[in-house]
Amino acid sequence: MKPIVTWIVAADGTRARVFENRGPGKGLRPVPGLSFDQPHLKAQDIVTDKPGRAFSSVGHGRSAIEPHTDPVDHEEEIFARMIAHILEAKWNDHSFDRLIIAAEPAALGKIRRVLCPAVDRAVMGELQRDLTNVPLPAIASHFDNMLAL
């Protein structure tokens, strides 16, 4: 009988690691090639140009035009879409049967919004906690109530 494979995605806005559990008593192991780390940039590092200027309709005043979106938030949304696309491709390859997402709340929301319906249905649990810097042996303890590790 084929084991039920559960993947755990531990993510924040710029990093993600994927772990696999192949059934009770099998523990967690990192999925090779599925660890992502983008540099954590500040808005000033992302937007290097000075903001545009606008002239006042009355008088001679000028003011800076602020961007409509936060550049850091935008980069994190792009990262969430990349994670979602990879999960969809791996789902279509039958690499996993169930999914648990552990991420800080903002990243969790961004990832959940962009998951395809099939992967979204595979989500069996969520943990609103950033586990990206937690060592592998300690990660398992966070999922005792969701999985038989």
N, C-alpha and C positions, 0 to 999 in steps of 0.2 A: 504494500500500500504506500502510495506517495505521501511523504510528510507534508503537513500544512506549513508553508513558509511564511513567516511574518517578518516584515521589514520595519525597522524603527528609524525614522529620520530625526536626527537631533540638529536643530538649526537656529540661527539668529538671522539678522538682516544681511550678513556678509559671509557666513560660514555654514557649512552643513556636512554632517557625517551620516552614513547609512550603515546600520547594523542588521544582522540577520539572525533569526532564531528558527531552527528546523524542527522544533517539537520539544515536548517535555524532557527536561534533563539535558538538553543540548547546549544551553547557555547562549551567549551572544558572541558574534564574531563580526569584525568589520567586513563590509562588502568591498572587495578589491576594485579600485578605480572610482569609487563613489565617495570621495572626500573632496570638498570644495572649499576653497579659502580665497576670498577676494580681499584686497586691501581695504581696511576700514578708513574711509576718507571723510574729511569734514567738508561742509558746503563750500568753504573757501578753496579747497583743493579741487573740487569738481568744476566749479564755475570760476574760470580764471579771467574772463572778460569783465570789464566794468559794466554795470547796468546801463541800459540805454537811457537817453534823456528825452524828456517831453517838455514842450513849451506850454505855458499857461495860456488859456484862451483869453484871459483878461490880464493885462499888464505885461511885464517883461520877465516874470519868474520862470524858472525851470526846475524840474524835479526828476529824480531817478525813477525809472520804471522797475518795479519789483517783479521777479518771476512769479508765474501763477502757481507753480508747484515747488515744493521743497526739493532741491537736488539730491539730498541724501535719501529722502523717501522714494524718489523716482528710481535711484540706483537699486534700492532694496526691492522695489517692485519688479525690476528687470531680473534680479537674482531669483526672486520667488517664481517668476515665469520659467526661468531656466530649470529650476528644480522640478517644477510641475511637468515640463516637457520630458525631462529625463525619466521621471516616474511613469509617465504615460508610455514611453517607449519600452521601458522594462516590464510594465504591466502587459503590454501587447506581446512581449517575448515570453510571457508566463514565468517571469523570474520570481514573483512573489504572489501570495494569495491574500494576505491581509497586510494592513499598514497601520502603524502608530506614529503620530507626529508629536514630537516634543520640541517646543519652541517658545521663546518669550512671546507674550500675547500679541504684539504688533506683527511680528514675523508669522506667527501662526495664522492670523487673520489674512495676511497677504497670500500665504501659500494656499489656504483653503479656498479663497476666492478664485484662484486660477486653475485648480485641479479639474481635469476632465471628469465627466459624470461617472465613468467606470472606476477610475481611481478613487473618486470621492466615496463611492459605495463600498470600496475595499477598506476604508478607514474604520478601524474598530475601536480606536481610542485616541485621546489627545491628552497631552500634559503641558500645561502652560508654565514651562520652566526652560530656561536656557541651559542645556547640558553640553554645549559644544566644547567646553574646557574641562569637563569631568572625565577622569580616566576610565577606561573600559570596565575594570572590575567594579567600580562604584556605580556605573550607569545601570547595571542589571538590577540593583536594589530599588530603583525608581519604578520598575515595571513588575514587581512581584505580584501585585494585585490584578494585573492584566494578562500575564503570561506565566506558564509553568516553566521556569528557566532551569 
